[in-house]
Amino acid sequence: MRNDPHVPSGIRLQKVISQAGIASRRHAEKMIISGRVKVDGKVVRKLGTRVDPKKQTIHVDGERLMLDEDTVTIALNKPMGVVSTMEDPEGRPCLADYVSDYPQRLFHVGRLDTDTAGLILLTNDGELAHRLMHPSWEIPKTYVATVPGEVPRGLRKKMLRGIELEDGPVNIHDFQIKDHYGDLTLVEITLHEGRNHIVRRIMEEVGFPIVELVRTEFGPVHIGRLHPGVTRKVEGPVLAELYRAVDL
């Protein structure tokens, strides 16, 4: 972390805040004086401070300003059958097929099994991708699974106590029975980890092998009405919350 965030050749901090649409330049000056602005983790109160918005991190009232327009984070509703890589030597559909409109070199944040559909994030912010994937940050991920039979209400208590698998115990943040139709049940499960095939293995362990699996949430990002094969930019408060979840 820099001791002095001032960059002599940079742009005045109040101008950067104003250009980001947070406040007028005059109000931005008041925010700086009152200690509401941080640059590279350090509170800045001097109005003469100049910064490099492409290289420095600026927070206002705890929310990060996204100043580099080349930095993007994308939400994709990955269709079933698509490989979670940016290229596939076997010629199978992969993530790159759905983000060709973005000129940036994107990293996918973790993976989804080929036969699992739903929300996957892609970004060109390498540090964000690294932290979101690292288990120490415990970013919650929510899945909706279709399983055969009728799931007993008592299974929720068992799930929340944790499930023991061959490679160790799994702590389950939440488990809900969402719907039952015909001989199938829809359940929702939220985890903070991402071991291989973890959701499928959990459900097999409790006697309900998965028929269909979709990831619907990744931290603060929800799939919402995003159709399979379609992308949208993660922006605004949701993006700020995503960065805040990993202390960026």
N, C-alpha and C positions, 0 to 999 in steps of 0.2 A: 504494500500500500504506500503511495506517495505521501511524504510528510507535508509537502506544499503542493496543493493541486493546481496552483496558478501556472498557466502556460503563456509566457509573454507574447507569443505570436498567435494566440488563440482568439476566440470570440468572447465578448463580454457575457458573463453568466446570465444576466437579466435578459439579454437579447435572445440567448438560446432558449430560455424558459418561455419567453413570449412567442418565439417562432414555433415552439411545440404546441401552442394553443392552450397553454395552461392558464395564463393570465396576461394582462397588459404589461408592458414593460415597467410602468410605474408601480403596479401591484406586485410584480415580480421582485422589484427592489425591496418592497416592504417584507416580502416573504423571506428574502435573503437576510435582511437585518434582524428579523425575529427568529432566525435559526431553524427555519423550516426546510432548508436546502442542504443536501450533502453532495459532495463531489468525491468520488473514490472512497466513500465511507466516512469522509471527514466533513463536519459541519462547517460551512463557509458563511461568514457574515460580512465580508468586505465587498463593497459594490464594484471595486475595480478589478475583481478577479476575472481572469480570462481562462477559457477552457477549450479543449479540443473535443468536440462532441463525437467524433468518430473513434476516439481512443479512450475516452474517460466515461465513467458511469455516474450518472446524475440522478438523484432521488429527490422528489418534492413531496413532503408529507408522507414519506415512506414508500411512495410509488415511483418505480423507475421510469424515466423518460426514454422512449425508444426514438433515438435521434438519427441513427444510421439507416437510411431508407433501403440500403442493400441487404440489411439483416431481416430475414423473414422466418416465420414459423407457420407451418401449414398443417391443417387437419385434413386427413383423407379417410373416407369411409371405404376401407379396403374390401373389395368383393371376395367372396370365397373362391379359392383356386388360384389366387394371386400370391406369388412368392415374395416374402418380405426382404428383398434385396433390390439394389439399384440396377443390377444386370443379372442375367441368368444364362449360363453357357448352354443350357438345354433348350433355350428359346421359349421358355414358359413366360406367361404374363408376369411382370414384376412392377415394383413401385414406380420406377422411372417412366413407365408408360402413362402414368396419370399426372405427372408433374412437369411435362415437357414444356408447358407454357411459362415456367419460371426459369429465368436465365441463371439463377444462382446454383452453385454446387451444393446440393442438399444431402444431409445425413438423416437416416431414419432413426427414430428414437426407439430402440428395442425392436422386437419382432412380434408378429402374430403368426401362428401356425398357418400353413397353406390352406387348411380346411377350417380356419377360423376367420370370420369376417369382422368388420367394425373399425373402430377408431384407431388410427396410428398417426403419430406426429412426425413431421419432417422439418428440419431447420438447417440453416447454414451457420448457426451459432454453436460452434464446437463445444464450448464450455457448458452451455445450457444442455446440449444433448448428453454430455458426459454425466452431469449431475442428475439429470432426470432418470438416467439408467442405473446410477449407482445405488445399491441397496441402503446405504446409510441415510439417504434422504427420505426413504419410505413414502414415496408418492403413491397415493391410493389409485387403484385401477378397478373399475366396475365392469362386470360381465353379466350378460343375460344368457342363460342356458336353457335349452329345451331338453327335458329328460323323460324317459318312459315311466308310466305308472303314476300313482298319486303319492306325492311326497308328504309324509306325516309332519304335523306342526312341531312335534317334539324334536325334529332334526335340527331346528335352529339352535337350540340350546347346546346340542352336541357339537355343532359347527363352531359356535362361539367359544367353546372350551378349547378348541384347537384340534387338528387332525394330525395323526402321526403317519408319515410316509416313510418309504425305505431310506430316503436321503435326509430324514430329519423331520421335526414337527413343523406345522404350518399354522401361523396365527391368522385367523380370519376376522377381518374388521367388522363385516356385517353379512348377514344372509337373510333373504326374504323370499317367501313364496308369493309370486306375483299373480299367477293365473293357472287354471286347470281346465283343459278342454279335451274331450274324448279320452284317450288313454295316454295323454301327454300333460306334463306340468312345466310351467315356466318359472324359473327361479333366478334370483339376482344375487350375485356374490361379489363382495369387495375385499381386495387383498392389497397388501403393501409390498409385495414381492413379485418376482417374475421368473421363477425357475421354469425350466422347460416343461411344457404341457401341464403346468401346475393345476389349472382349474379342472381339466379333464381327469387328472389323477386323483384329485380330491373327491370328485363326484363318483368316480369308480370305487374308491375306497369305502364310501358310505352306501354303495349299492345302487347308484343311479347313473349309469354311463351316459355320456352326453350324446344327443342326437344332432344338435346344432348349437353353435356357440358364437356370440357376438360381443365384442367389447364396446361399451357404450360411453365410458368416461375414462379420462386420463387426467388425474388431478382435477383442476378447475375446468378443464375442457370437456364439454358434453357433445355427443354426436348430434343431438337435436334432430332437425329435419334434413340433415345431410344425407343425400341419396347414395347408394353404392356406386363407387367409381367417380364420385364428385369430390372436389377439394374446396376449402375456404381458408382464408388467412385468419390466423389467431391474432386478434388485435385488442386494443383498448384495455378495459379493466381485467378481462380474462387473461390477457398476455401479461399484464403487470402482476396478477396473482400467481401466474405460472413462474415468473422470475422470483417473486417473493418466496415461493415455496422451497426454492433451492438457494436462498440467500444471495441472489444476484441483483 
